Amino acid sequence: MPLASKPDPDADPADAERRCRRQAMDLLARREHSRLELERKLATGGFEPLLIAAVLDGLQRDRLLEESRYLESFIRAHARKGKGPARIRLELKERGVADGPIRDALALAGFDWVALAAEARAKRFGMVRPKDFKERARQARFLQYRGFTTDQINAALDLAAD
């Protein structure tokens, strides 16, 4: 669904605020967003930065835009896709979330990252364990790209060997 057309600069400011808030609510109805994501999307809709900031402040006051809820949703969805904590952290930073909340949310997520790494490995390479060092290194690179730590990768590859 395309974003709203560019607002008329001569329009009533209260009307512009209602349209901006409605646009933000429409985006939030589809999925949780970070504040930065919403700022970018509303800016492409032609809304002024000061108006966007005021609307997003109001949404945060009304608890409709919450970083903790966004983090929980994002981490859960990306972990289900077989991504590890390092990759998730990087993607969240790109979306404007600070390190502290990311670290806390990942700690609270309660995922068994080794089991997720083992599942991602098995899905990509099957249940057969790596035959030699070259194959083990290839599988390790795959898991590293997916965002798993060295310890998680080694544990997942050792699980495959069992």
SERO-575601 format. One record per residue (C-alpha): residue number from 1; x, y, z negated. Coordinates in steps of 0.02 Angstrom, whole numbers, plus 50000, padded with zeros to 5 digits. Layout:
! SERO-575601
roro / px / py / pz
NUM / X / Y / Z;
...
END
This chain:
! SERO-575601
roro / px / py / pz
1 / 50000 / 50000 / 50000;
2 / 50080 / 50166 / 50051;
3 / 50109 / 50303 / 49927;
4 / 49994 / 50454 / 49924;
5 / 50021 / 50588 / 50054;
6 / 50122 / 50742 / 50008;
7 / 50028 / 50852 / 49884;
8 / 49969 / 51023 / 49938;
9 / 50078 / 51156 / 49852;
10 / 49927 / 51273 / 49840;
11 / 49823 / 51142 / 49749;
12 / 49769 / 51158 / 49568;
13 / 49912 / 51106 / 49450;
14 / 49791 / 51004 / 49344;
15 / 49738 / 50911 / 49501;
16 / 49920 / 50876 / 49545;
17 / 49948 / 50808 / 49370;
18 / 49796 / 50694 / 49384;
19 / 49853 / 50630 / 49554;
20 / 50030 / 50600 / 49490;
21 / 49966 / 50508 / 49337;
22 / 49846 / 50404 / 49443;
23 / 49989 / 50358 / 49561;
24 / 50097 / 50307 / 49413;
25 / 49955 / 50205 / 49337;
26 / 49927 / 50118 / 49504;
27 / 50110 / 50069 / 49509;
28 / 50106 / 50009 / 49328;
29 / 49949 / 49907 / 49362;
30 / 50047 / 49802 / 49487;
31 / 50197 / 49769 / 49374;
32 / 50299 / 49847 / 49235;
33 / 50422 / 49981 / 49293;
34 / 50569 / 50070 / 49215;
35 / 50555 / 50258 / 49196;
36 / 50687 / 50283 / 49331;
37 / 50592 / 50172 / 49454;
38 / 50434 / 50272 / 49426;
39 / 50527 / 50437 / 49443;
40 / 50598 / 50382 / 49611;
41 / 50432 / 50317 / 49677;
42 / 50335 / 50471 / 49623;
43 / 50468 / 50585 / 49696;
44 / 50448 / 50500 / 49865;
45 / 50262 / 50539 / 49847;
46 / 50307 / 50724 / 49848;
47 / 50278 / 50765 / 49665;
48 / 50389 / 50893 / 49580;
49 / 50521 / 50829 / 49457;
50 / 50452 / 50932 / 49311;
51 / 50277 / 50865 / 49342;
52 / 50342 / 50687 / 49354;
53 / 50436 / 50706 / 49189;
54 / 50282 / 50775 / 49102;
55 / 50170 / 50635 / 49168;
56 / 50295 / 50500 / 49120;
57 / 50315 / 50576 / 48946;
58 / 50126 / 50566 / 48928;
59 / 50124 / 50385 / 48985;
60 / 50258 / 50343 / 48857;
61 / 50159 / 50432 / 48720;
62 / 50006 / 50331 / 48771;
63 / 50114 / 50173 / 48767;
64 / 50073 / 50135 / 48949;
65 / 50257 / 50149 / 48997;
66 / 50363 / 50050 / 48875;
67 / 50543 / 50002 / 48899;
68 / 50533 / 49850 / 48785;
69 / 50386 / 49778 / 48881;
70 / 50474 / 49812 / 49046;
71 / 50633 / 49727 / 48984;
72 / 50540 / 49574 / 48923;
73 / 50445 / 49555 / 49086;
74 / 50599 / 49584 / 49195;
75 / 50710 / 49463 / 49099;
76 / 50578 / 49327 / 49097;
77 / 50543 / 49343 / 49284;
78 / 50726 / 49345 / 49335;
79 / 50776 / 49203 / 49219;
80 / 50638 / 49098 / 49299;
81 / 50720 / 49135 / 49467;
82 / 50882 / 49057 / 49404;
83 / 50978 / 49217 / 49367;
84 / 51097 / 49229 / 49221;
85 / 51118 / 49365 / 49091;
86 / 51260 / 49457 / 49179;
87 / 51160 / 49474 / 49340;
88 / 51004 / 49526 / 49246;
89 / 51104 / 49656 / 49148;
90 / 51176 / 49728 / 49310;
91 / 51005 / 49740 / 49393;
92 / 50930 / 49824 / 49240;
93 / 51071 / 49952 / 49235;
94 / 51036 / 49990 / 49418;
95 / 50857 / 50026 / 49366;
96 / 50911 / 50154 / 49237;
97 / 50904 / 50054 / 49076;
98 / 51039 / 50086 / 48945;
99 / 51159 / 49950 / 48884;
100 / 51096 / 49942 / 48704;
101 / 50915 / 49899 / 48744;
102 / 50972 / 49774 / 48877;
103 / 51088 / 49687 / 48754;
104 / 50951 / 49680 / 48622;
105 / 50819 / 49616 / 48744;
106 / 50934 / 49480 / 48811;
107 / 50973 / 49425 / 48633;
108 / 50787 / 49420 / 48590;
109 / 50739 / 49330 / 48751;
110 / 50784 / 49164 / 48674;
111 / 50833 / 49077 / 48835;
112 / 50950 / 48928 / 48839;
113 / 51064 / 49003 / 48971;
114 / 51165 / 48842 / 48988;
115 / 51006 / 48744 / 49028;
116 / 50954 / 48878 / 49154;
117 / 51126 / 48870 / 49235;
118 / 51114 / 48681 / 49244;
119 / 50941 / 48693 / 49323;
120 / 51002 / 48820 / 49452;
121 / 51151 / 48708 / 49492;
122 / 51042 / 48554 / 49510;
123 / 50916 / 48645 / 49618;
124 / 51052 / 48704 / 49737;
125 / 51168 / 48553 / 49737;
126 / 51062 / 48409 / 49675;
127 / 51092 / 48295 / 49528;
128 / 51256 / 48225 / 49596;
129 / 51403 / 48287 / 49497;
130 / 51546 / 48379 / 49584;
131 / 51663 / 48250 / 49662;
132 / 51824 / 48351 / 49655;
133 / 51899 / 48515 / 49599;
134 / 51852 / 48603 / 49762;
135 / 51667 / 48558 / 49744;
136 / 51669 / 48605 / 49559;
137 / 51744 / 48774 / 49604;
138 / 51611 / 48801 / 49739;
139 / 51471 / 48765 / 49616;
140 / 51554 / 48875 / 49485;
141 / 51563 / 49020 / 49609;
142 / 51378 / 48997 / 49647;
143 / 51334 / 49006 / 49462;
144 / 51449 / 49154 / 49436;
145 / 51361 / 49247 / 49577;
146 / 51195 / 49206 / 49493;
147 / 51259 / 49295 / 49337;
148 / 51308 / 49159 / 49216;
149 / 51461 / 49176 / 49103;
150 / 51614 / 49065 / 49117;
151 / 51564 / 48970 / 48959;
152 / 51387 / 48942 / 49024;
153 / 51454 / 48884 / 49192;
154 / 51578 / 48762 / 49116;
155 / 51444 / 48692 / 49001;
156 / 51321 / 48674 / 49145;
157 / 51451 / 48585 / 49253;
158 / 51495 / 48472 / 49107;
159 / 51310 / 48430 / 49088;
160 / 51309 / 48380 / 49271;
161 / 51455 / 48264 / 49238;
162 / 51360 / 48173 / 49099;
END
